[in-house]
Amino acid sequence: MAVMPMFPLGSVLFPHMPLPLRVFEPRYLALLRDILPDEPAEFGVPLIERGSEVGGGDVRAAIGTIARVGQLDSAGQAVLMIAQGDRRIRITEWLDDAPYPRAVVEDLPEPPWKEELAPLLDHAERVVRRVLHKAEEVGQEVRWPSDVGLDEDPAAAAWQLAAIAPLGPLDQLDLLRSESVARLLARTVELTEEAEVLYE
């Protein structure tokens, strides 16, 4: 268990995925000032399931991902940052939001990769790229192009496929909760195929 500064967002951060942020709110600038002396500089990213984080009253997911600060550009009025999703956490208790959101968290175990999952990984990749390509063909704006590269490590690639699939945040949260790579890949295929009808 550890107390972690938190940056709730309206999107899901997956392990092994980049997180570009434009930080301008005073409380999150304070968060950055507090964590940057640490190595690595980390904060938690949970999904805002309902409501708006601005002004409070939001409902935050009980699972999230640790982000590690990478590139920083503080030349302008806001700090431009690229962080990297590292590992999943469970939030066991929210603390006072002053001076910025904080929570007691515990690391979730990393689901082990098994070589017999390689065919399922290949199938999931074909499905996700196919549906992304269909979305591009009909002019649907997608966050990730159908030819985006994946990590050579298969366990990392499984998380990346879940992240690039054209799904809504609640479906992505369902994927983030996966306790095995087999479940992660199977649900990625299932949810992506359900979304495919939107691009027919």
GIRA-V615667 format. One record per residue. RES is the residue in one small letter. PHI is phi in radians with two decimals (NA if undefined). PSI is psi in radians with two decimals (* if undefined). Layout:
BEGIN
<<RES,PHI,PSI> <RES,PHI,PSI>>
END
This chain:
BEGIN
<<m,NA,2.44> <a,-2.63,2.65> <v,-1.55,2.22> <m,-2.22,2.33> <p,-1.14,2.50> <m,-2.19,2.55> <f,-2.24,1.45> <p,-1.11,2.43> <l,-2.33,2.85> <g,-1.51,0.22> <s,-2.40,2.83> <v,-1.64,2.30> <l,-1.73,2.25> <f,-1.79,2.70> <p,-0.99,2.55> <h,1.22,0.35> <m,-2.13,2.54> <p,-1.32,2.66> <l,-2.31,1.72> <p,-1.42,2.33> <l,-2.37,2.52> <r,-1.93,1.90> <v,-1.78,2.08> <f,-2.38,-0.36> <e,-1.18,2.41> <p,-0.96,-0.67> <r,-1.19,-0.60> <y,-1.42,-0.44> <l,-1.16,-0.66> <a,-1.14,-0.69> <l,-1.01,-0.83> <l,-1.07,-0.76> <r,-1.03,-0.64> <d,-1.30,-0.59> <i,-1.64,-0.37> <l,-1.08,-0.54> <p,-1.17,-0.31> <d,-1.41,2.69> <e,-2.32,1.96> <p,-1.41,2.69> <a,-1.45,2.07> <e,-2.32,2.67> <f,-2.61,2.80> <g,-1.64,2.57> <v,-2.21,1.75> <p,-1.71,2.72> <l,-1.37,2.40> <i,-1.42,1.85> <e,-1.30,-0.67> <r,-2.54,2.60> <g,1.51,-3.00> <s,-2.09,2.34> <e,-1.17,-0.53> <v,-1.21,2.12> <g,1.53,-0.02> <g,1.41,-3.05> <g,1.41,0.13> <d,-1.48,2.79> <v,-1.90,2.11> <r,-1.87,2.51> <a,-1.15,2.65> <a,-1.53,0.05> <i,-2.31,2.55> <g,-2.73,-2.90> <t,-2.34,2.43> <i,-1.33,2.30> <a,-1.89,2.35> <r,-1.82,2.24> <v,-1.17,2.29> <g,-1.99,-1.80> <q,-1.36,2.50> <l,-2.35,2.44> <d,-2.35,1.90> <s,-1.92,0.40> <a,-1.28,-0.49> <g,-1.65,-2.85> <q,-1.29,-0.42> <a,-2.05,2.76> <v,-1.58,2.15> <l,-1.66,2.21> <m,-2.35,2.51> <i,-2.10,2.04> <a,-1.88,2.99> <q,-2.25,2.26> <g,-1.11,2.27> <d,-1.95,-1.12> <r,-2.59,2.79> <r,-1.51,2.62> <i,-2.33,2.71> <r,-1.89,2.32> <i,-1.61,2.06> <t,-1.71,-0.38> <e,-2.82,2.31> <w,-1.57,2.37> <l,-1.76,-3.09> <d,-1.02,2.45> <d,-1.33,-0.09> <a,-1.66,2.35> <p,-1.40,-0.19> <y,-2.74,2.84> <p,-1.02,2.39> <r,-2.43,2.70> <a,-2.65,2.71> <v,-1.50,2.21> <v,-2.29,2.80> <e,-2.35,2.52> <d,-1.20,2.47> <l,-1.61,2.52> <p,-1.11,2.50> <e,-1.37,2.12> <p,-1.08,2.27> <p,-1.30,2.50> <w,-1.41,2.41> <k,-2.15,2.34> <e,-1.06,-0.48> <e,-1.20,-0.14> <l,-1.49,-0.06> <a,-0.99,-0.76> <p,-1.10,-0.64> <l,-1.19,-0.66> <l,-1.08,-0.78> <d,-1.08,-0.74> <h,-1.12,-0.78> <a,-1.07,-0.69> <e,-1.12,-0.74> <r,-1.09,-0.75> <v,-1.14,-0.84> <v,-1.11,-0.78> <r,-1.16,-0.64> <r,-1.08,-0.81> <v,-1.24,-0.65> <l,-1.08,-0.72> <h,-1.11,-0.73> <k,-1.08,-0.73> <a,-1.07,-0.72> <e,-1.12,-0.70> <e,-1.12,-0.60> <v,-1.58,0.11> <g,1.42,0.27> <q,-1.34,2.30> <e,-1.30,2.13> <v,-2.10,2.66> <r,-1.28,-0.56> <w,-2.17,2.36> <p,-1.25,2.75> <s,-1.18,-0.32> <d,-1.82,0.33> <v,-1.07,2.48> <g,-1.33,2.69> <l,-2.09,2.78> <d,-1.13,2.58> <e,-1.23,-0.43> <d,-1.29,2.12> <p,-1.12,-0.59> <a,-1.16,-0.72> <a,-1.16,-0.71> <a,-1.09,-0.59> <a,-1.09,-0.76> <w,-1.15,-0.68> <q,-1.15,-0.65> <l,-1.08,-0.73> <a,-1.07,-0.63> <a,-1.28,-0.65> <i,-1.53,-0.23> <a,-1.03,2.44> <p,-1.36,1.31> <l,-2.16,2.78> <g,-1.37,2.91> <p,-1.10,-0.59> <l,-1.24,-0.63> <d,-1.15,-0.70> <q,-1.14,-0.64> <l,-1.10,-0.69> <d,-1.02,-0.73> <l,-1.18,-0.69> <l,-1.09,-0.46> <r,-1.35,-0.09> <s,-1.01,2.33> <e,-1.68,-0.09> <s,-2.50,2.71> <v,-1.19,-0.59> <a,-1.06,-0.78> <r,-1.17,-0.72> <l,-1.00,-0.85> <l,-1.21,-0.76> <a,-1.10,-0.73> <r,-1.24,-0.57> <t,-1.07,-0.78> <v,-1.09,-0.85> <e,-1.05,-0.86> <l,-1.22,-0.63> <t,-1.20,-0.69> <e,-1.15,-0.61> <e,-1.13,-0.65> <a,-1.29,-0.34> <e,-1.04,-0.53> <v,-1.11,-0.38> <l,-1.19,-0.33> <y,-2.02,0.26> <e,-1.28,*>>
END
